[in-house]
């Protein structure tokens, strides 16, 4: 059995923390957009609510059920895009997809993704990439309206 590197340990701790203590989980009383996303292969579910005003994501709710990867990725997404413009969120979404395809990101892209880049470890397990992208796919659905 191989030893865990510092990165692996940090990745695991951050993912587990977001799974056990999800951020932005409370439903919004007012929202402009809502989408539910479901992975039929594993049963993971995500419900994403955004309140977008003047092209800025003012508030977010992301909830659901499923594996630690899908749920923590959703929590990380919420922290990443809140307060950003629709265009900035769209760029982060593209960056996340590139990251999981093992494409190189520049420092600006990585900085913008913030802690969400910790989900990068999932690319070692291709079958889990859909789990990691479930909430990001829900975001794609909403942002396609803008």
C-alpha positions in Angstrom: 0.0 0.0 0.0 1.4 3.4 -0.9 1.9 6.2 1.6 -0.3 9.3 1.3 1.5 12.5 0.2 0.8 15.8 2.0 -1.4 16.8 -1.0 -3.4 13.6 -0.8 -4.0 14.2 2.9 -5.0 17.8 2.4 -7.3 16.7 -0.5 -8.9 14.1 1.6 -9.4 16.4 4.6 -10.9 19.2 2.6 -13.2 16.9 0.7 -14.4 15.2 3.9 -14.9 18.5 5.6 -17.1 19.8 2.8 -19.0 16.5 2.8 -19.6 16.5 6.5 -20.1 20.3 6.8 -21.6 21.4 3.4 -21.6 25.2 2.8 -24.6 27.1 1.3 -27.0 24.2 1.9 -30.0 26.2 3.2 -32.7 26.7 0.6 -33.1 30.3 -0.7 -36.4 32.1 0.0 -35.9 34.1 -3.2 -34.0 32.8 -6.2 -33.9 33.6 -9.9 -32.8 30.1 -11.1 -33.1 26.6 -10.0 -32.1 23.2 -11.5 -32.0 19.7 -10.2 -29.3 17.4 -11.6 -29.2 13.6 -11.2 -26.6 11.0 -12.1 -28.7 7.9 -13.0 -25.6 5.6 -12.8 -25.0 6.1 -9.1 -28.1 7.9 -7.8 -26.3 11.2 -6.8 -28.6 14.2 -6.8 -27.9 17.9 -6.7 -30.3 20.9 -6.4 -28.8 24.2 -7.3 -30.5 27.5 -6.6 -29.0 30.9 -7.6 -30.1 34.4 -7.0 -28.6 36.4 -9.8 -29.0 40.2 -9.9 -27.3 42.4 -12.4 -25.3 39.5 -13.7 -23.8 38.8 -10.2 -24.4 35.6 -8.2 -25.7 37.2 -5.0 -26.7 34.0 -3.2 -26.6 30.3 -3.7 -28.1 27.1 -2.3 -26.7 23.7 -3.2 -28.1 20.6 -1.6 -28.5 17.0 -2.5 -27.6 13.5 -1.6 -24.9 11.1 -2.8 -21.3 10.3 -2.4 -18.7 12.4 -0.7 -17.3 13.5 -4.1 -20.5 14.8 -5.6 -21.6 16.5 -2.4 -18.3 18.1 -1.5 -17.8 19.3 -5.0 -21.2 21.1 -4.8 -20.2 22.7 -1.5 -16.9 23.8 -3.0 -18.7 25.2 -6.1 -20.9 27.3 -4.0 -17.9 28.9 -2.2 -16.1 29.4 -5.5 -18.8 31.3 -7.4 -20.7 33.3 -4.8 -20.2 37.0 -5.5 -18.9 36.4 -9.0 -20.4 37.5 -12.2 -22.1 35.1 -14.6 -19.1 35.3 -16.9 -16.6 34.6 -14.1 -18.7 31.6 -13.0 -18.8 30.4 -16.6 -15.0 30.6 -16.8 -14.6 28.7 -13.5 -16.9 26.1 -14.8 -14.7 25.7 -17.9 -11.6 25.6 -15.8 -13.0 22.9 -13.6 -13.8 20.7 -16.6 -10.3 21.3 -18.0 -8.7 20.5 -14.6 -10.5 17.1 -14.5 -9.5 16.4 -18.1 -5.9 16.8 -16.9 -5.3 20.0 -18.9 -2.9 22.6 -17.6 -4.5 25.6 -16.0 -2.7 28.9 -15.5 -2.3 30.5 -12.1 -5.2 32.9 -12.6 -7.5 30.0 -13.4 -6.3 28.0 -10.3 -6.6 31.1 -8.1 -10.2 31.7 -9.3 -11.2 28.1 -8.6 -9.7 28.5 -5.1 -10.3 25.4 -2.9 -12.4 23.8 -5.6 -9.2 22.8 -7.3 -8.7 20.2 -4.5 -11.2 18.0 -6.4 -8.4 17.5 -9.0 -7.5 14.3 -7.3 -10.6 12.7 -8.8 -9.1 12.7 -12.2 -7.1 9.6 -11.0 -10.4 7.8 -10.9 -12.2 8.4 -14.2 -15.4 6.8 -13.1 -15.7 9.4 -10.3 -15.4 12.4 -12.6 -19.1 12.5 -13.3 -19.6 12.7 -9.5 -17.3 15.6 -9.3 -19.0 17.4 -12.2 -22.6 16.9 -11.2 -23.0 20.3 -9.5 -20.9 21.9 -12.2 -23.2 20.5 -14.9 -26.2 22.0 -13.0 -24.4 25.3 -13.1 -23.9 24.9 -16.9 -27.7 24.4 -17.2 -28.4 27.7 -15.4 -25.6 29.7 -17.0 -26.8 28.7 -20.5 -29.7 31.1 -19.9 -27.4 34.1 -19.6 
